[in-house]
Amino acid sequence: MTHNGDREACTRQCWFMAAGIGFVLALLLWLAVGWTFWQSLFTGIVIGVIAGALMAYIFCAKTGAAQDAQAPRSKPAGTDNSANAPEPSRPSAAAASGDVTASAAAPAAAVSTPSPAIEVQPSKKLAGQDDLASRKGDWKYDGDAPNAAPAAKKAAPKKTAAKKAPAESAKKAKTAKPKRAAVAPDGKPEMLSTARAGGADNLKLISGVGPKLEGTLNELGVWHFDQVASWRKKEIEWVDERLKFRGRIERDGWIAQAKILAKGGETEFSKRKKKT
């Protein structure tokens, strides 16, 4: 029996078994469960069809596939050409010996053959080349010479800078203000016994200084605006204790007015004072 016949026989058996299962199920539903005859028959047919299809797919399909795998594959007649295949040609002994000697002689010939020497031919002189060579003379480029001149030029400013340095330092020394002496322990400012050669300043140009206060200041040794402008806090307290009206120096702003007047400037009070 062929494989197709076995598969058909298996399928018929599966359907017979499925028909029996459907028939038995229909009887049970009709007699035991109490369904109607037609309901039981229809349900039995449906169940039988489903069971037959599943059994045929599960059992018969696997059986056919296993038999196909185990069956030997037969070769068609006339496909074995091993007997008729031509034997590979073998080179003769003489030809083999000739190839060996030829291959051995080829490297020897390659090594022994010297490469031809390359001759370098001088180029032709250009037109006017001799004339340019005669004009050139013995002049040579000196790599150090071009750098010597800039080095000398750079060195020159250093000398002038060295000369200018003392002059600038002298100017700064002249313009620099002398350091003020520290305040005396008792707070007394620097006083003068008499006015300087140019004469005493008009201290009445300071707001709050009248003729009496000017006389008191002169007696203490105050004759010029710059003296008043240089007073510090402790010195102000020392002068304030010797005046009749204490607190007038700070209240009327003597220091600020004296600084302006010492520089040759004018205040609003000094302008009005000069007009009167």
Secondary structure, DSSP 8 states (H G I E B T S, - for coil): --HHHHHHHHHHHHHHHHHHHHHHHHHIIIIII---HHHHHHHHHHHHHHHHHHHIIIIIHHHHHHHHHHS-----TT---TTTS-------HHHHHHHHHHHHHHHHHHHHS-------------TTHHHHHHHHTT----SSHHHHHHHHHHHHHHHHHHHHHHHHHHHHHHHS--------TT------SS--TT----GGGSTT--HHHHHHHHHHT--SHHHHHT--HHHHHHHHHTSSSTTHHHHHTHHHHHHHHHTT---HHHHHHHH-
